Amino acid sequence: MAFFISQSLFFIIPLLIVALAGMFSEKSGTVNIALEGLMVMGAFCGTFFINKMQAAGFLEGSPQFLLLISLLLAGIGGAIFSALLGFLAINMRANQVIGGTAINLLAGALAIFLARQFQENSAVQISYNKEVFRLKSDFLAETSPTLNYIFFEQAYLTLYVGITILIISTIVIYKTKFGSRLSACGEHPEAAQSVGINVYRYRWAGVLISGFLGGLGGLVYALPISVSFEGTVAGYGFLALAVLIFGQWKPMRIFIAAIFFGLFKALSVTFFSFDWIANLIEIYPNIPFGTIFRILPYLATMVVLALSSASSKAPKASGTPFNFKGK
Amino acid sequence: MNNFMLKIKSFWKKVQKLDGYNAVVGALLAIAIGLLVGIVLMIIINPSSSIFGIGRLLKGMFNHPRGGWIGLGQMLYRATPIIFTGLAVAFAFKTGLFNIGASGQFTVGIFAALLVGILGDKLGSFQWIVAVLSGMTAGFLWGAIPGLFKAKYNVHEVITSIMFNYIAMYVVNGLLNSNFLKTKVVDGSTNRTVKIDQAARTSYGFFDKIFPNSGLDISILIAIGTAIIIYFVLNKTVFGRELKSVGLNRDAAKYAGVNEKRSIVLSMAISGMLAGMGGALFILAPSIYNLGTVYAIENVIISSGFDGIPVALLASSNPIGVVFSTIFVSYIKLAGNSMQGVGFVAEIVEIIIATIIYFSAFALIMTQNLGKIKDFFKRFKKDKKTEPVIEAPNSKAGDN
C-alpha cells in the first residue's frame, strides 16, 4: 500500500501542476493546448541542467538546492516558450488550437534536436541521477514508518513544491485582485476593459504563468519516473488538459481530479503487488486483468466526466481572440 | 500577344476571387518562412556543410539512392496513411470538432483489418475489400464514441478522443496478446503481428511498373478518391452543409431544424471512419519488395493520427488541400532522412514543419488582411517624415 501511494504521487503531482498551468491560461482567455510542448521544453531545460551540473560535480553536497534551481530553470524555459503562444494568440489573434499544435510539434523536435546537437555521440537521452534527490529523511520514522516512507523517504521535494503551488494558486485566484481580474478577462473581456482592466496585460500574464508552471511540471513529471529524458512526456500534457476540464477550472477540484486519475494510473502499474488482485488473476486466468487495469484510469475518468460535465464551467471567452481598444 | 496577356490577367483575377486563394497563398507564405528558418538554422549550426544540407533539404525525395522516380513512389506510399488521418482531422475541423483521437481510430482500423487479413482466408479475392470495410467500421464506431459523449453528456471531444487513444492502444494490444488470438496472429519472437496473407494485400496496380518496388500501391488512388468524395460531401450535399452548419453555430443550426446531436455523432464517426480506413490500408499495404506490413505491440500511441493534424491545418481543412499538404510534408520528411548523411540531425525537418504550422496560423490572417497591409504601407510612403511605426510585440503592452 505504501508503495502504491508513493507511486501514485509521481502521477498526481505533475498532473496537478500542469493542470493548474492550463487553468491560469484559460482563466485569462487563452486556450492552452500547448501544455504538452511546454512540459517537454521544461523537462528538457531541467534535465539538461541537472545532467551538466552532476557531471561537473556542482552542488554535490546539496542536491535539493540543485533541484530547486533546475525547477526554476525548467519554469523559465517553459515561460519563454509560452511567449510563442502568447504572441500568436494575443497579439496576432490567430487560431489558438493551430498555434498550440505547432508549439507541441516544435517542442518535441527542438528537445531532441538540441539534445543531439549538444551531447556527445549525438545522444537523444539526457541521463541524470535521480536517487540523490530523494528526501531520505527519517522525520516521522519513529511515529509512523509508513507515512515517513511515503512523504519523507521516497518522496522528492517536488511533492511539496506541487502542494505549495496549489495553495498559492487557490489564494491568487480567489483572494487577490489579480486573480479576479484575470478571471474577468477570460469570462467577459469587454466588461473587464470597460472598467479599466488592461486585458492585454492580464492575458499575457496568464499565458506566461501557464508557461512557467507547465515547464516546471514537465521536470516534476520527468524526474521520478525514469533515469533519462528522451524528448517526450508521453501525452501527459493532454491528460493534464483532461484533468483541468474534469476539475472544472477550479484549483481544489483540479487537485481532486488529479488524485482520482493518479490513483487509477498508479493502480495500473502496481496492481500485481496487491495480494487480493494477484489471487483473482490466479483464479480467473482468462480475464485480461492487465488490460482492464490499464484502461481503468481513462475509462473511469470518462464515466465521472459523463456524470458531472452536464454543466461546464469553462471560462466563457476562453479561446476567442479579443480586439483591444485603440488597436 | 497583348490579347493573350489580357486573358492571363483576367484569369488571374478570377483565381484571386476563388474560395481557397487566400488559404493557398497563406500556406505558401508559411512554407517559405518555415524553409527559411530551417536553412538559417543549418547555416548557424554547421556553416561548412550547410550547402550540402540545404541541397538535400530541397531535393527531398530525389535523394533516394535508387533514383528520384523510386523516391517519388516511396514518398506517395509514405503519404497515403497520413492523407487519411489528415482527412479525418480536416473533416472534423470543418464540422467544428477537433478530432485528436485519429490515432486511436487508426489503431482499431489496423486491428480490424489485420484480423480479416490474417484469419479471413475463405473470402478469396474479396478479402482485402472486406478487411478495408471492417477497418472503416471499427474506425466509425470508435469515432462515434467521442461524438456520443459530446452530444449526450456535453464532454469536450478533445478529452474523450485523447482518452480513447489510450483505451484503443491498450485494448488492441490486450486482445492481440489474449489466449484466443496470440497463437494465430502474433509472432512471439518479435512481439509483432504476423504478416497479412499475400492474397489479402492491396494490389500494386499499374504502379509496380511505373515505380518498381517503391512500395506504392493503389491505396494512394483510394486516398485521392476519398479526398474528392469528402470535398463533394462537405460542399455540395445537404448532409454536408448540415454538418458544417452545426460546427458554425450549434444553436442556429438547431433552430433551423438540424438534428444537432445526430450531426455531432455522425461527424465524429465519419472522421473516425476515415482514420480507420487509413489504418486498414496501412496494414494491408504490400510495402517495399512486397515484404508486407506489421503492427508492433508496444505501449506507444501510433503517431499517424497526430501527423494528420499539421497536414489538415496546413491545408486549412480543405480535403483536396490535405492531399497536397501531406505530399509536401512527406517530401521534406524524406529530405530529413537523407540530410543525416551530411551530418545534420533529421529533427531539423520537424522544426521546419512546426514553424510552418505556427506561421500558417497567422499567415491566413495576413493574407485576408492583405488590403489593409497595403494601405498601411501606402500611408507609410506618403508621410515619411513622421516617426516610423515599429511593430514590436512587447511594446504594445501599455496601449490601452
Interface residues (C-beta under 8 A of the other chain):
Chain A: I33 L84 F87 L88 N91 M92 R93 A94 N95 V97 I98 G99 T101 A102 I103 L105 L106 G108 A109 L110 I112 F113 R116 Q117 S122 Q193 N198 V199 Y200 R201 W204 G235 F238 L239 L241 A242 I245 F246 N286 P288 G290 T291 R294 I295 Y298 L299 T301 M302 L305 A306 L307 S309 A310 S312 F324 K325 G326 K327
Chain B: I45 F98 I100 F149 K152 Y153 N154 V155 H156 V158 I159 T160 I162 M163 F164 N165 Y166 I167 Y170 V171 N173 G174 L175 S178 N179 I301 I309 P310 L313 V345 E347 I348 E350 I351 I353 A354 T355 I357 Y358 S360 A361 F362 L364 I365 P393 K396 A397 G398 D399 N400
